[in-house]
Amino acid sequence: MENNDKKKKEPWRFIVRIICIAFIVYVWVEKDIVSTLITIPKEQFVSIVVPHLIVYLMAIAVISGGVFMMKRIAGKRKKK
């Protein structure tokens, strides 16, 4: 009996994860986000953190979409 729970993972998904994590780490280090979050007053925490999270999620969506489109184009070229 085959175990369907352990399907082969697609390598492009792993690549997208690595790129997104690297992007987030790069931005946090480059802009020194941790020290900024530590020094802000508690009243302004939500007004600063929410836009940061939205920007990160949008960047992740763009990166994921770009990798998906490259995968799709490569798949269509293979079929020809």
PyMOL commands that set and color helices and strands:
alter all, ss='L'
color gray80, all
select helices_A, chain A and resi 11-30+33-39+42-79
alter helices_A, ss='H'
color red, helices_A
deselect
rebuild
show_as cartoon
